[in-house]
Amino acid sequence: EPIATNILKGIETNDYDLFVTNLDETMRNAITQDAFTKIAKQYGALGAAESIELLNIEDQGVFYGLNYGVNYAESKVTMRIVVKKTAPDLVSGLWFK
């Protein structure tokens, strides 16, 4: 959950360095400052997350998929974080829906 919190706090506070704290090298290269700005504009408008709940963990071979329910005052978002089993402290994939 600290990884999810860093991502969400980075978006909320428009802090790119905090957002990328737990991203692996490939993700850091993929989510540039410009890409982050778009993410922060879209999801930062929701305000501060009121709660984060781990919904489930999916075993995907060499990866784990962690699905979080993120509750905001006016809406709910699902955040999916993918980590390698060999490096569970680094995010290899990130999606919002």
Legacy VTK file of the C-alpha trace (Angstrom):
# vtk DataFile Version 3.0
C-alpha trace
ASCII
DATASET POLYDATA
POINTS 97 float
0.000 0.000 0.000
2.854 2.517 0.457
3.473 2.269 -3.289
-0.177 3.062 -4.066
-0.079 5.943 -1.590
3.043 7.446 -3.205
1.408 7.303 -6.635
-1.836 8.872 -5.444
-0.143 11.539 -3.296
2.119 12.410 -6.218
-0.932 12.947 -8.412
-2.818 14.867 -5.726
0.088 17.230 -5.030
1.353 17.355 -8.645
4.701 15.965 -7.420
6.379 14.028 -10.239
9.315 12.907 -8.070
6.978 11.352 -5.490
4.861 9.778 -8.238
7.855 7.997 -9.816
9.454 6.932 -6.503
8.454 3.269 -6.945
8.374 3.016 -10.740
10.872 0.736 -12.478
13.203 2.162 -15.117
10.917 1.253 -18.013
7.945 2.967 -16.381
10.020 6.055 -15.515
11.007 6.318 -19.174
7.404 5.776 -20.323
5.777 8.274 -17.948
7.636 11.473 -18.691
6.982 14.749 -16.915
4.575 15.682 -19.742
2.682 12.382 -19.472
2.503 12.812 -15.697
1.114 16.326 -16.111
-1.810 14.878 -18.090
-2.421 12.188 -15.456
-2.228 14.728 -12.627
-4.616 17.080 -14.422
-7.182 14.333 -14.988
-7.031 12.543 -11.633
-5.745 15.375 -9.456
-9.026 17.173 -10.097
-10.694 14.486 -7.950
-8.921 15.867 -4.874
-7.437 13.818 -2.075
-8.225 10.113 -1.904
-10.450 9.479 1.096
-9.568 5.780 1.223
-7.579 3.125 -0.615
-8.607 -0.524 -0.470
-6.757 -3.496 -1.916
-9.477 -5.324 -3.847
-7.470 -8.351 -4.999
-4.110 -9.652 -6.154
-3.864 -11.550 -9.422
-1.059 -14.031 -10.114
0.061 -13.384 -13.697
3.078 -15.637 -14.155
6.144 -13.508 -13.438
3.957 -10.581 -12.326
1.378 -9.760 -9.670
-1.519 -7.461 -10.539
-2.784 -5.479 -7.554
-6.190 -3.859 -7.928
-7.066 -1.000 -5.598
-10.371 0.755 -5.062
-9.714 4.463 -4.554
-12.545 6.483 -3.050
-12.785 10.225 -3.587
-15.459 12.568 -2.273
-17.301 12.612 -5.604
-16.213 9.400 -7.344
-14.511 6.023 -7.218
-11.559 4.887 -9.333
-9.901 1.508 -9.760
-6.116 1.640 -9.865
-4.176 -1.369 -11.130
-0.499 -1.725 -10.251
1.628 -4.489 -11.779
4.878 -5.598 -10.126
7.388 -8.302 -10.961
7.488 -11.123 -8.437
11.271 -10.718 -8.323
11.008 -6.948 -7.646
7.702 -6.353 -5.811
8.784 -2.885 -4.672
8.957 -1.548 -8.256
5.926 -0.800 -10.425
6.083 -2.275 -13.934
2.552 -1.264 -15.003
-0.087 1.261 -13.939
-3.675 1.786 -15.107
-6.680 3.757 -13.896
-10.317 3.141 -14.745
LINES 1 98
97 0 1 2 3 4 5 6 7 8 9 10 11 12 13 14 15 16 17 18 19 20 21 22 23 24 25 26 27 28 29 30 31 32 33 34 35 36 37 38 39 40 41 42 43 44 45 46 47 48 49 50 51 52 53 54 55 56 57 58 59 60 61 62 63 64 65 66 67 68 69 70 71 72 73 74 75 76 77 78 79 80 81 82 83 84 85 86 87 88 89 90 91 92 93 94 95 96
